[in-house]
Amino acid sequence: MRKRTAEEVERLLKGYEESGLSRQQYCEREGFPVTTLDYYRQRAARKALGRQNGSGLVKVKLESPPIAATSAFTLTLANGRRIESEWSFSGADLTRLIRIAEAV
């Protein structure tokens, strides 16, 4: 099987789009496997995406949800456990809570 030129591939893709035939029907008519058509279509889509933004990468902006201003308390322990509460602790109570949580 010989390698098709870029012009031939473009002609086949354009022919498929304009034919109104299924992939299978078009490939049988033109005499090549459906997998080849699929490969050409995927390659053309990747190329088109690369032309749109230059590199094929998409720029995104990450935003965190707003944090409500409350007197919430979150304690994250070294083992990954978290304790969350909306009530405040005295220094002695907080120390006791940490010791108990770390002992578990």
C-alpha positions in Angstrom: 0.0 0.0 0.0 1.4 3.4 -1.0 1.4 6.5 1.2 -1.2 9.1 0.2 -0.2 12.7 -0.2 -1.7 15.4 2.0 -3.8 16.5 -1.0 -5.1 13.0 -1.5 -6.0 12.7 2.1 -7.8 16.1 2.0 -9.7 15.1 -1.1 -10.8 11.9 0.6 -12.0 13.7 3.7 -13.8 16.3 1.8 -15.4 13.6 -0.4 -16.6 11.7 2.6 -18.1 14.8 4.2 -19.9 15.7 1.0 -21.0 12.2 0.1 -23.7 11.7 2.7 -22.7 8.1 2.9 -21.8 6.1 6.0 -18.1 5.6 6.8 -18.4 2.0 5.7 -20.2 2.8 2.4 -17.8 5.6 1.5 -14.7 3.4 2.2 -16.1 0.5 0.2 -16.7 2.8 -2.7 -13.2 4.3 -2.5 -11.5 1.0 -1.7 -9.8 1.6 1.6 -10.4 0.5 5.2 -12.7 2.4 7.6 -9.9 2.5 10.1 -7.8 4.5 7.6 -10.6 7.1 7.2 -11.0 7.3 11.0 -7.2 7.9 11.3 -7.3 10.7 8.7 -10.3 12.3 10.4 -8.6 12.2 13.9 -5.4 13.6 12.5 -7.3 16.4 10.8 -9.2 17.2 14.0 -5.9 17.4 16.0 -4.4 19.6 13.3 -7.4 21.9 13.4 -7.2 22.2 17.1 -3.5 23.0 17.0 -4.2 25.8 14.5 -6.9 27.4 16.7 -4.7 28.0 19.7 -1.2 27.4 18.4 -0.2 24.4 20.5 -3.2 22.2 21.0 -3.2 23.3 24.7 -6.2 25.0 26.2 -5.8 27.9 28.6 -8.0 27.6 31.7 -8.6 29.8 34.7 -9.0 28.2 38.1 -11.2 29.8 40.7 -11.9 28.6 44.1 -15.4 29.1 45.6 -15.8 32.0 47.9 -15.1 31.2 51.6 -17.9 32.3 53.9 -16.6 34.5 56.7 -17.6 32.4 59.8 -15.9 31.4 62.9 -15.5 27.8 61.6 -12.6 25.8 62.8 -10.9 23.1 60.8 -8.2 20.9 62.2 -6.3 18.6 59.7 -4.2 15.9 61.2 -1.1 14.4 59.8 -3.0 11.2 59.0 -5.4 13.1 56.8 -8.3 13.2 59.2 -10.2 16.5 59.6 -12.2 17.9 62.4 -14.5 20.8 61.5 -16.6 22.8 64.0 -18.3 26.2 64.2 -17.7 26.6 67.9 -14.6 28.1 69.4 -12.2 26.4 71.7 -10.2 27.6 74.6 -6.5 26.9 74.4 -6.8 24.1 76.9 -9.7 22.5 75.1 -8.0 22.7 71.8 -4.9 21.1 73.2 -7.0 18.3 74.6 -8.9 17.8 71.4 -5.6 17.5 69.4 -4.2 15.0 71.8 -7.3 12.8 71.7 -7.6 13.0 67.9 -4.0 12.1 67.3 -4.2 9.2 69.8 -7.0 7.5 67.6 
